[in-house]
């Protein structure tokens, strides 16, 4: 099992970085391929996690689905789902998927910055 710190230590790493590649290979058996035309994530459905990348150097035409320069994808964020509890044994501030928004604010404190979003 991993803690969230085991994953966040790779923030800022290039997808092609050897240590990060080793972590991916040793942790996930079903990762999707990185394809900027499809999304900025690689996904492990088995583990319930999406690893997201920022790729400001890529040059591509989304309409014609042509990549002119692949750029350098940098690991910048991840999204976890309840299924990921099989992989990650602890989250910051002792939060878990059963916590309400109010409970998360109580545990983690008030956010310093928020973005307007849509509730569906």
N, CA, C and O atoms as a GROMACS GRO file, in nm:
protein
  480
    1UNK      N    1   0.084  -0.118   0.000
    1UNK     CA    2   0.000   0.000   0.000
    1UNK      C    3   0.089   0.125   0.000
    1UNK      O    4   0.202   0.124   0.050
    2UNK      N    5   0.035   0.229  -0.056
    2UNK     CA    6   0.105   0.356  -0.066
    2UNK      C    7   0.035   0.462   0.017
    2UNK      O    8  -0.083   0.449   0.048
    3UNK      N    9   0.109   0.565   0.052
    3UNK     CA   10   0.045   0.684   0.106
    3UNK      C   11   0.039   0.786  -0.007
    3UNK      O   12   0.105   0.769  -0.110
    4UNK      N   13  -0.040   0.890   0.011
    4UNK     CA   14  -0.046   0.993  -0.093
    4UNK      C   15   0.091   1.054  -0.116
    4UNK      O   16   0.119   1.101  -0.226
    5UNK      N   17   0.178   1.054  -0.014
    5UNK     CA   18   0.313   1.111  -0.030
    5UNK      C   19   0.397   1.029  -0.128
    5UNK      O   20   0.484   1.083  -0.195
    6UNK      N   21   0.371   0.898  -0.135
    6UNK     CA   22   0.444   0.813  -0.230
    6UNK      C   23   0.414   0.853  -0.373
    6UNK      O   24   0.497   0.834  -0.462
    7UNK      N   25   0.296   0.908  -0.396
    7UNK     CA   26   0.258   0.951  -0.531
    7UNK      C   27   0.300   1.095  -0.556
    7UNK      O   28   0.352   1.128  -0.662
    8UNK      N   29   0.277   1.182  -0.457
    8UNK     CA   30   0.306   1.324  -0.478
    8UNK      C   31   0.455   1.354  -0.490
    8UNK      O   32   0.492   1.459  -0.542
    9UNK      N   33   0.540   1.265  -0.444
    9UNK     CA   34   0.684   1.291  -0.458
    9UNK      C   35   0.728   1.296  -0.604
    9UNK      O   36   0.836   1.345  -0.635
   10UNK      N   37   0.644   1.246  -0.693
   10UNK     CA   38   0.677   1.248  -0.836
   10UNK      C   39   0.621   1.371  -0.907
   10UNK      O   40   0.643   1.388  -1.027
   11UNK      N   41   0.548   1.459  -0.833
   11UNK     CA   42   0.500   1.582  -0.896
   11UNK      C   43   0.617   1.656  -0.959
   11UNK      O   44   0.724   1.668  -0.897
   12UNK      N   45   0.598   1.704  -1.079
   12UNK     CA   46   0.704   1.777  -1.149
   12UNK      C   47   0.796   1.688  -1.229
   12UNK      O   48   0.884   1.737  -1.300
   13UNK      N   49   0.779   1.556  -1.219
   13UNK     CA   50   0.862   1.464  -1.296
   13UNK      C   51   0.808   1.449  -1.437
   13UNK      O   52   0.687   1.449  -1.460
   14UNK      N   53   0.899   1.438  -1.529
   14UNK     CA   54   0.860   1.410  -1.667
   14UNK      C   55   0.808   1.267  -1.675
   14UNK      O   56   0.855   1.179  -1.604
   15UNK      N   57   0.711   1.246  -1.762
   15UNK     CA   58   0.659   1.111  -1.784
   15UNK      C   59   0.772   1.017  -1.825
   15UNK      O   60   0.767   0.897  -1.796
   16UNK      N   61   0.874   1.070  -1.891
   16UNK     CA   62   0.984   0.987  -1.938
   16UNK      C   63   1.096   0.968  -1.836
   16UNK      O   64   1.191   0.894  -1.861
   17UNK      N   65   1.086   1.033  -1.720
   17UNK     CA   66   1.186   1.020  -1.615
   17UNK      C   67   1.197   0.873  -1.572
   17UNK      O   68   1.095   0.808  -1.548
   18UNK      N   69   1.319   0.822  -1.561
   18UNK     CA   70   1.339   0.679  -1.532
   18UNK      C   71   1.281   0.638  -1.397
   18UNK      O   72   1.219   0.532  -1.386
   19UNK      N   73   1.299   0.720  -1.295
   19UNK     CA   74   1.246   0.686  -1.162
   19UNK      C   75   1.093   0.684  -1.165
   19UNK      O   76   1.031   0.596  -1.105
   20UNK      N   77   1.033   0.780  -1.234
   20UNK     CA   78   0.888   0.785  -1.244
   20UNK      C   79   0.836   0.667  -1.326
   20UNK      O   80   0.736   0.605  -1.288
   21UNK      N   81   0.903   0.633  -1.435
   21UNK     CA   82   0.864   0.517  -1.516
   21UNK      C   83   0.872   0.389  -1.433
   21UNK      O   84   0.784   0.303  -1.443
   22UNK      N   85   0.976   0.377  -1.353
   22UNK     CA   86   0.992   0.259  -1.268
   22UNK      C   87   0.876   0.251  -1.167
   22UNK      O   88   0.821   0.143  -1.145
   23UNK      N   89   0.841   0.364  -1.107
   23UNK     CA   90   0.728   0.368  -1.014
   23UNK      C   91   0.599   0.324  -1.084
   23UNK      O   92   0.523   0.245  -1.028
   24UNK      N   93   0.575   0.374  -1.205
   24UNK     CA   94   0.453   0.338  -1.278
   24UNK      C   95   0.450   0.188  -1.309
   24UNK      O   96   0.348   0.122  -1.289
   25UNK      N   97   0.560   0.135  -1.357
   25UNK     CA   98   0.568  -0.007  -1.394
   25UNK      C   99   0.550  -0.097  -1.272
   25UNK      O  100   0.482  -0.199  -1.278
   26UNK      N  101   0.611  -0.057  -1.160
   26UNK     CA  102   0.605  -0.140  -1.040
   26UNK      C  103   0.474  -0.127  -0.963
   26UNK      O  104   0.443  -0.211  -0.878
   27UNK      N  105   0.395  -0.024  -0.992
   27UNK     CA  106   0.272   0.001  -0.917
   27UNK      C  107   0.146  -0.036  -0.993
   27UNK      O  108   0.048  -0.081  -0.934
   28UNK      N  109   0.148  -0.016  -1.125
   28UNK     CA  110   0.027  -0.034  -1.205
   28UNK      C  111   0.050  -0.138  -1.314
   28UNK      O  112   0.156  -0.143  -1.375
   29UNK      N  113  -0.050  -0.222  -1.336
   29UNK     CA  114  -0.038  -0.323  -1.440
   29UNK      C  115  -0.125  -0.293  -1.561
   29UNK      O  116  -0.116  -0.362  -1.663
   30UNK      N  117  -0.210  -0.191  -1.552
   30UNK     CA  118  -0.308  -0.167  -1.658
   30UNK      C  119  -0.316  -0.021  -1.702
   30UNK      O  120  -0.422   0.024  -1.744
   31UNK      N  121  -0.207   0.054  -1.693
   31UNK     CA  122  -0.212   0.196  -1.730
   31UNK      C  123  -0.238   0.214  -1.878
   31UNK      O  124  -0.185   0.142  -1.962
   32UNK      N  125  -0.322   0.312  -1.908
   32UNK     CA  126  -0.345   0.348  -2.048
   32UNK      C  127  -0.223   0.424  -2.100
   32UNK      O  128  -0.140   0.470  -2.022
   33UNK      N  129  -0.213   0.436  -2.230
   33UNK     CA  130  -0.105   0.513  -2.293
   33UNK      C  131  -0.134   0.662  -2.279
   33UNK      O  132  -0.250   0.702  -2.277
   34UNK      N  133  -0.030   0.742  -2.269
   34UNK     CA  134  -0.048   0.887  -2.271
   34UNK      C  135  -0.074   0.930  -2.415
   34UNK      O  136   0.003   0.897  -2.504
   35UNK      N  137  -0.183   1.002  -2.437
   35UNK     CA  138  -0.217   1.050  -2.570
   35UNK      C  139  -0.284   1.186  -2.554
   35UNK      O  140  -0.401   1.195  -2.516
   36UNK      N  141  -0.210   1.292  -2.584
   36UNK     CA  142  -0.260   1.427  -2.562
   36UNK      C  143  -0.385   1.457  -2.643
   36UNK      O  144  -0.463   1.545  -2.606
   37UNK      N  145  -0.406   1.386  -2.752
   37UNK     CA  146  -0.528   1.407  -2.831
   37UNK      C  147  -0.651   1.350  -2.760
   37UNK      O  148  -0.764   1.394  -2.785
   38UNK      N  149  -0.630   1.254  -2.673
   38UNK     CA  150  -0.742   1.191  -2.601
   38UNK      C  151  -0.769   1.259  -2.468
   38UNK      O  152  -0.884   1.290  -2.436
   39UNK      N  153  -0.664   1.283  -2.389
   39UNK     CA  154  -0.680   1.345  -2.257
   39UNK      C  155  -0.543   1.379  -2.201
   39UNK      O  156  -0.440   1.346  -2.260
   40UNK      N  157  -0.543   1.446  -2.087
   40UNK     CA  158  -0.416   1.475  -2.020
   40UNK      C  159  -0.393   1.380  -1.903
   40UNK      O  160  -0.320   1.412  -1.810
   41UNK      N  161  -0.456   1.261  -1.906
   41UNK     CA  162  -0.445   1.162  -1.801
   41UNK      C  163  -0.398   1.027  -1.856
   41UNK      O  164  -0.419   0.995  -1.973
   42UNK      N  165  -0.335   0.951  -1.770
   42UNK     CA  166  -0.324   0.808  -1.791
   42UNK      C  167  -0.402   0.743  -1.678
   42UNK      O  168  -0.404   0.794  -1.566
   43UNK      N  169  -0.466   0.634  -1.705
   43UNK     CA  170  -0.565   0.580  -1.614
   43UNK      C  171  -0.535   0.434  -1.579
   43UNK      O  172  -0.495   0.355  -1.664
   44UNK      N  173  -0.554   0.402  -1.452
   44UNK     CA  174  -0.556   0.263  -1.407
   44UNK      C  175  -0.694   0.236  -1.352
   44UNK      O  176  -0.726   0.277  -1.240
   45UNK      N  177  -0.777   0.168  -1.429
   45UNK     CA  178  -0.911   0.134  -1.381
   45UNK      C  179  -0.903   0.032  -1.269
   45UNK      O  180  -0.986   0.033  -1.178
   46UNK      N  181  -0.805  -0.057  -1.275
   46UNK     CA  182  -0.789  -0.159  -1.172
   46UNK      C  183  -0.763  -0.096  -1.035
   46UNK      O  184  -0.819  -0.140  -0.935
   47UNK      N  185  -0.680   0.007  -1.030
   47UNK     CA  186  -0.644   0.072  -0.903
   47UNK      C  187  -0.734   0.191  -0.870
   47UNK      O  188  -0.734   0.238  -0.757
   48UNK      N  189  -0.812   0.240  -0.966
   48UNK     CA  190  -0.902   0.351  -0.941
   48UNK      C  191  -0.833   0.485  -0.927
   48UNK      O  192  -0.861   0.561  -0.835
   49UNK      N  193  -0.742   0.513  -1.020
   49UNK     CA  194  -0.668   0.639  -1.014
   49UNK      C  195  -0.640   0.691  -1.155
   49UNK      O  196  -0.620   0.613  -1.248
   50UNK      N  197  -0.640   0.822  -1.168
   50UNK     CA  198  -0.599   0.889  -1.292
   50UNK      C  199  -0.479   0.976  -1.259
   50UNK      O  200  -0.484   1.056  -1.166
   51UNK      N  201  -0.372   0.962  -1.335
   51UNK     CA  202  -0.253   1.043  -1.318
   51UNK      C  203  -0.254   1.148  -1.428
   51UNK      O  204  -0.253   1.115  -1.546
   52UNK      N  205  -0.255   1.275  -1.388
   52UNK     CA  206  -0.269   1.385  -1.483
   52UNK      C  207  -0.138   1.455  -1.512
   52UNK      O  208  -0.046   1.458  -1.430
   53UNK      N  209  -0.132   1.512  -1.632
   53UNK     CA  210  -0.008   1.575  -1.679
   53UNK      C  211  -0.036   1.713  -1.737
   53UNK      O  212  -0.141   1.739  -1.795
   54UNK      N  213   0.061   1.800  -1.719
   54UNK     CA  214   0.062   1.930  -1.784
   54UNK      C  215   0.165   1.920  -1.895
   54UNK      O  216   0.276   1.872  -1.874
   55UNK      N  217   0.127   1.966  -2.014
   55UNK     CA  218   0.216   1.953  -2.129
   55UNK      C  219   0.209   2.081  -2.212
   55UNK      O  220   0.146   2.085  -2.318
   56UNK      N  221   0.274   2.186  -2.161
   56UNK     CA  222   0.269   2.316  -2.227
   56UNK      C  223   0.353   2.322  -2.354
   56UNK      O  224   0.335   2.413  -2.435
   57UNK      N  225   0.443   2.227  -2.372
   57UNK     CA  226   0.531   2.229  -2.488
   57UNK      C  227   0.471   2.160  -2.610
   57UNK      O  228   0.521   2.176  -2.722
   58UNK      N  229   0.366   2.084  -2.590
   58UNK     CA  230   0.307   2.010  -2.702
   58UNK      C  231   0.242   2.106  -2.802
   58UNK      O  232   0.181   2.206  -2.764
   59UNK      N  233   0.258   2.072  -2.930
   59UNK     CA  234   0.194   2.148  -3.037
   59UNK      C  235   0.111   2.048  -3.117
   59UNK      O  236   0.163   1.953  -3.174
   60UNK      N  237  -0.021   2.072  -3.119
   60UNK     CA  238  -0.108   1.977  -3.187
   60UNK      C  239  -0.234   2.048  -3.236
   60UNK      O  240  -0.272   2.154  -3.187
   61UNK      N  241  -0.296   1.986  -3.334
   61UNK     CA  242  -0.422   2.035  -3.389
   61UNK      C  243  -0.529   1.938  -3.344
   61UNK      O  244  -0.540   1.827  -3.396
   62UNK      N  245  -0.608   1.980  -3.246
   62UNK     CA  246  -0.710   1.893  -3.189
   62UNK      C  247  -0.818   1.857  -3.291
   62UNK      O  248  -0.870   1.746  -3.291
   63UNK      N  249  -0.852   1.953  -3.378
   63UNK     CA  250  -0.957   1.929  -3.478
   63UNK      C  251  -0.915   1.823  -3.580
   63UNK      O  252  -0.992   1.733  -3.611
   64UNK      N  253  -0.792   1.836  -3.632
   64UNK     CA  254  -0.744   1.740  -3.731
   64UNK      C  255  -0.676   1.619  -3.668
   64UNK      O  256  -0.635   1.526  -3.737
   65UNK      N  257  -0.665   1.622  -3.532
   65UNK     CA  258  -0.605   1.512  -3.458
   65UNK      C  259  -0.463   1.481  -3.506
   65UNK      O  260  -0.428   1.367  -3.534
   66UNK      N  261  -0.383   1.588  -3.513
   66UNK     CA  262  -0.244   1.576  -3.557
   66UNK      C  263  -0.154   1.634  -3.448
   66UNK      O  264  -0.177   1.746  -3.401
   67UNK      N  265  -0.052   1.560  -3.409
   67UNK     CA  266   0.046   1.608  -3.312
   67UNK      C  267   0.170   1.651  -3.390
   67UNK      O  268   0.232   1.569  -3.458
   68UNK      N  269   0.205   1.779  -3.380
   68UNK     CA  270   0.324   1.831  -3.448
   68UNK      C  271   0.448   1.816  -3.360
   68UNK      O  272   0.555   1.778  -3.409
   69UNK      N  273   0.434   1.844  -3.231
   69UNK     CA  274   0.541   1.824  -3.134
   69UNK      C  275   0.480   1.763  -3.009
   69UNK      O  276   0.383   1.816  -2.955
   70UNK      N  277   0.536   1.652  -2.964
   70UNK     CA  278   0.476   1.579  -2.852
   70UNK      C  279   0.499   1.646  -2.717
   70UNK      O  280   0.428   1.618  -2.621
   71UNK      N  281   0.596   1.735  -2.709
   71UNK     CA  282   0.622   1.806  -2.584
   71UNK      C  283   0.677   1.715  -2.476
   71UNK      O  284   0.728   1.606  -2.504
   72UNK      N  285   0.667   1.761  -2.352
   72UNK     CA  286   0.721   1.688  -2.238
   72UNK      C  287   0.614   1.682  -2.129
   72UNK      O  288   0.603   1.776  -2.050
   73UNK      N  289   0.535   1.575  -2.122
   73UNK     CA  290   0.431   1.567  -2.020
   73UNK      C  291   0.492   1.562  -1.879
   73UNK      O  292   0.577   1.478  -1.851
   74UNK      N  293   0.446   1.653  -1.792
   74UNK     CA  294   0.495   1.662  -1.655
   74UNK      C  295   0.382   1.622  -1.560
   74UNK      O  296   0.272   1.676  -1.568
   75UNK      N  297   0.410   1.528  -1.472
   75UNK     CA  298   0.311   1.481  -1.375
   75UNK      C  299   0.273   1.596  -1.282
   75UNK      O  300   0.358   1.648  -1.210
   76UNK      N  301   0.146   1.634  -1.285
   76UNK     CA  302   0.105   1.753  -1.212
   76UNK      C  303  -0.013   1.733  -1.117
   76UNK      O  304  -0.034   1.815  -1.028
   77UNK      N  305  -0.089   1.626  -1.133
   77UNK     CA  306  -0.207   1.608  -1.047
   77UNK      C  307  -0.257   1.464  -1.060
   77UNK      O  308  -0.223   1.392  -1.154
   78UNK      N  309  -0.338   1.425  -0.965
   78UNK     CA  310  -0.402   1.294  -0.976
   78UNK      C  311  -0.542   1.299  -0.920
   78UNK      O  312  -0.575   1.382  -0.835
   79UNK      N  313  -0.624   1.209  -0.969
   79UNK     CA  314  -0.764   1.197  -0.927
   79UNK      C  315  -0.782   1.055  -0.875
   79UNK      O  316  -0.747   0.958  -0.943
   80UNK      N  317  -0.838   1.044  -0.756
   80UNK     CA  318  -0.859   0.913  -0.698
   80UNK      C  319  -1.009   0.887  -0.684
   80UNK      O  320  -1.089   0.980  -0.671
   81UNK      N  321  -1.044   0.761  -0.686
   81UNK     CA  322  -1.181   0.715  -0.672
   81UNK      C  323  -1.185   0.616  -0.556
   81UNK      O  324  -1.080   0.566  -0.515
   82UNK      N  325  -1.303   0.587  -0.502
   82UNK     CA  326  -1.309   0.495  -0.386
   82UNK      C  327  -1.233   0.364  -0.407
   82UNK      O  328  -1.178   0.308  -0.312
   83UNK      N  329  -1.229   0.318  -0.529
   83UNK     CA  330  -1.157   0.194  -0.558
   83UNK      C  331  -1.007   0.205  -0.525
   83UNK      O  332  -0.941   0.104  -0.501
   84UNK      N  333  -0.954   0.327  -0.525
   84UNK     CA  334  -0.812   0.347  -0.500
   84UNK      C  335  -0.773   0.316  -0.356
   84UNK      O  336  -0.654   0.312  -0.324
   85UNK      N  337  -0.870   0.295  -0.269
   85UNK     CA  338  -0.837   0.258  -0.131
   85UNK      C  339  -0.764   0.125  -0.126
   85UNK      O  340  -0.705   0.091  -0.024
   86UNK      N  341  -0.768   0.048  -0.235
   86UNK     CA  342  -0.688  -0.074  -0.245
   86UNK      C  343  -0.541  -0.042  -0.269
   86UNK      O  344  -0.455  -0.128  -0.249
   87UNK      N  345  -0.512   0.081  -0.311
   87UNK     CA  346  -0.377   0.123  -0.343
   87UNK      C  347  -0.322   0.219  -0.239
   87UNK      O  348  -0.207   0.205  -0.195
   88UNK      N  349  -0.402   0.317  -0.199
   88UNK     CA  350  -0.356   0.425  -0.112
   88UNK      C  351  -0.415   0.404   0.027
   88UNK      O  352  -0.537   0.399   0.043
   89UNK      N  353  -0.328   0.393   0.126
   89UNK     CA  354  -0.378   0.364   0.260
   89UNK      C  355  -0.401   0.488   0.345
   89UNK      O  356  -0.460   0.479   0.452
   90UNK      N  357  -0.355   0.604   0.299
   90UNK     CA  358  -0.380   0.725   0.377
   90UNK      C  359  -0.384   0.847   0.287
   90UNK      O  360  -0.307   0.860   0.191
   91UNK      N  361  -0.475   0.937   0.321
   91UNK     CA  362  -0.488   1.064   0.252
   91UNK      C  363  -0.454   1.175   0.351
   91UNK      O  364  -0.457   1.152   0.472
   92UNK      N  365  -0.424   1.294   0.302
   92UNK     CA  366  -0.390   1.403   0.395
   92UNK      C  367  -0.507   1.436   0.487
   92UNK      O  368  -0.624   1.419   0.452
   93UNK      N  369  -0.472   1.483   0.607
   93UNK     CA  370  -0.569   1.527   0.708
   93UNK      C  371  -0.665   1.416   0.752
   93UNK      O  372  -0.772   1.443   0.807
   94UNK      N  373  -0.627   1.291   0.727
   94UNK     CA  374  -0.712   1.177   0.763
   94UNK      C  375  -0.850   1.183   0.699
   94UNK      O  376  -0.948   1.139   0.759
   95UNK      N  377  -0.858   1.238   0.579
   95UNK     CA  378  -0.986   1.241   0.509
   95UNK      C  379  -1.010   1.105   0.443
   95UNK      O  380  -0.916   1.030   0.418
   96UNK      N  381  -1.136   1.077   0.416
   96UNK     CA  382  -1.169   0.956   0.340
   96UNK      C  383  -1.291   0.984   0.255
   96UNK      O  384  -1.349   1.092   0.261
   97UNK      N  385  -1.332   0.887   0.176
   97UNK     CA  386  -1.439   0.906   0.080
   97UNK      C  387  -1.577   0.920   0.146
   97UNK      O  388  -1.672   0.960   0.080
   98UNK      N  389  -1.588   0.888   0.270
   98UNK     CA  390  -1.716   0.901   0.340
   98UNK      C  391  -1.735   1.041   0.398
   98UNK      O  392  -1.846   1.074   0.441
   99UNK      N  393  -1.630   1.124   0.401
   99UNK     CA  394  -1.639   1.258   0.458
   99UNK      C  395  -1.724   1.350   0.371
   99UNK      O  396  -1.717   1.346   0.248
  100UNK      N  397  -1.805   1.432   0.437
  100UNK     CA  398  -1.879   1.536   0.366
  100UNK      C  399  -1.786   1.654   0.343
  100UNK      O  400  -1.676   1.661   0.399
  101UNK      N  401  -1.830   1.746   0.262
  101UNK     CA  402  -1.752   1.867   0.236
  101UNK      C  403  -1.726   1.943   0.367
  101UNK      O  404  -1.617   1.996   0.388
  102UNK      N  405  -1.826   1.948   0.454
  102UNK     CA  406  -1.812   2.015   0.584
  102UNK      C  407  -1.706   1.946   0.669
  102UNK      O  408  -1.624   2.012   0.732
  103UNK      N  409  -1.708   1.813   0.671
  103UNK     CA  410  -1.608   1.739   0.749
  103UNK      C  411  -1.468   1.761   0.695
  103UNK      O  412  -1.372   1.772   0.772
  104UNK      N  413  -1.454   1.767   0.564
  104UNK     CA  414  -1.322   1.791   0.504
  104UNK      C  415  -1.272   1.929   0.543
  104UNK      O  416  -1.154   1.945   0.576
  105UNK      N  417  -1.359   2.029   0.539
  105UNK     CA  418  -1.320   2.164   0.580
  105UNK      C  419  -1.280   2.166   0.728
  105UNK      O  420  -1.184   2.233   0.766
  106UNK      N  421  -1.352   2.093   0.811
  106UNK     CA  422  -1.318   2.085   0.953
  106UNK      C  423  -1.181   2.021   0.973
  106UNK      O  424  -1.101   2.068   1.055
  107UNK      N  425  -1.152   1.915   0.899
  107UNK     CA  426  -1.024   1.845   0.913
  107UNK      C  427  -0.907   1.922   0.852
  107UNK      O  428  -0.799   1.929   0.910
  108UNK      N  429  -0.930   1.979   0.733
  108UNK     CA  430  -0.819   2.041   0.659
  108UNK      C  431  -0.812   2.192   0.678
  108UNK      O  432  -0.709   2.253   0.647
  109UNK      N  433  -0.918   2.254   0.728
  109UNK     CA  434  -0.922   2.399   0.741
  109UNK      C  435  -0.987   2.461   0.618
  109UNK      O  436  -1.008   2.395   0.516
  110UNK      N  437  -1.018   2.587   0.630
  110UNK     CA  438  -1.080   2.659   0.519
  110UNK      C  439  -0.981   2.674   0.405
  110UNK      O  440  -0.863   2.702   0.429
  111UNK      N  441  -1.028   2.657   0.282
  111UNK     CA  442  -0.936   2.673   0.167
  111UNK      C  443  -0.891   2.818   0.153
  111UNK      O  444  -0.966   2.911   0.182
  112UNK      N  445  -0.769   2.835   0.108
  112UNK     CA  446  -0.717   2.971   0.084
  112UNK      C  447  -0.758   3.022  -0.053
  112UNK      O  448  -0.759   3.142  -0.076
  113UNK      N  449  -0.792   2.930  -0.142
  113UNK     CA  450  -0.835   2.970  -0.276
  113UNK      C  451  -0.936   2.866  -0.325
  113UNK      O  452  -0.918   2.746  -0.306
  114UNK      N  453  -1.041   2.914  -0.388
  114UNK     CA  454  -1.140   2.823  -0.445
  114UNK      C  455  -1.171   2.866  -0.587
  114UNK      O  456  -1.147   2.981  -0.625
  115UNK      N  457  -1.224   2.775  -0.664
  115UNK     CA  458  -1.267   2.801  -0.800
  115UNK      C  459  -1.415   2.775  -0.809
  115UNK      O  460  -1.467   2.683  -0.745
  116UNK      N  461  -1.484   2.856  -0.888
  116UNK     CA  462  -1.625   2.830  -0.909
  116UNK      C  463  -1.640   2.700  -0.986
  116UNK      O  464  -1.564   2.675  -1.080
  117UNK      N  465  -1.733   2.619  -0.948
  117UNK     CA  466  -1.754   2.492  -1.016
  117UNK      C  467  -1.900   2.467  -1.037
  117UNK      O  468  -1.986   2.547  -1.001
  118UNK      N  469  -1.926   2.355  -1.096
  118UNK     CA  470  -2.063   2.315  -1.122
  118UNK      C  471  -2.095   2.193  -1.039
  118UNK      O  472  -2.019   2.096  -1.039
  119UNK      N  473  -2.206   2.197  -0.970
  119UNK     CA  474  -2.254   2.080  -0.896
  119UNK      C  475  -2.359   2.012  -0.980
  119UNK      O  476  -2.458   2.074  -1.020
  120UNK      N  477  -2.339   1.886  -1.007
  120UNK     CA  478  -2.435   1.811  -1.090
  120UNK      C  479  -2.516   1.718  -1.006
  120UNK      O  480  -2.602   1.647  -1.058
   0.00000   0.00000   0.00000
